[in-house]
């Protein structure tokens, strides 16, 4: 599933294409994705101007001149592609939504597994939408630091890995970047969240921000289906220090340990037992 860096990369690629344009045509090639499209979605989008493109956690938000906001979640396999005016592009079987913009550019939304979501939010504040209302703080937001993270983790006995994956505690993090951040912060993934002291929370907050920024700079991580809006793959997978490297030598100089893999709540956790010793 695309995580925060992939969604932010897509936002940055699509924003120049969509911002300030008007939607002149909408083709819905099925009745919905993970859930049905909202009533009269094509009619409600047609004629609306796109005021910008924002991101909240793993969601894309496009405020419209109609007063509504188009909300998009990519699910497991969702991706956008831009077809310039005059280009001969025939929709494939998994191209489920096609937007035509003034000037002739078309934007295809492809989702092979159909776990994505598209909705129209009529509220003036899209944050009230049920998918957004309970989200935690943005890890790249100006207020995210060790103090805020410590407050979010206080009293929570769940493993730190599970806590960071809980979107109500911190928004936008997924399995890949949590593994990488915990390695950089030298924290074992099974450590109880409430057992992490102030200094370790500060170290972890810095590691989360550093990993996310590096991943965005590399265009995200392409493991299977993810592509940028221009069709390019991401490259951060070449910078993974632990994720997917079970059995390999730890990259920390002088460590000499071996990357291990355990399963937590059905997800793989990768870590170095020497650099990330379990909590006493």
Helices and strands as residue ranges (DSSP letters): H 4-18, E 23-28, H 41-45, E 54-56, E 59-63, E 69-73, E 79-83, E 95-101, E 106-110, E 117-121, G 126-128, E 137-138, H 146-153, H 160-165, E 170-171, H 175-185, G 193-195, H 198-217, G 236-239, E 259-264, E 267-272
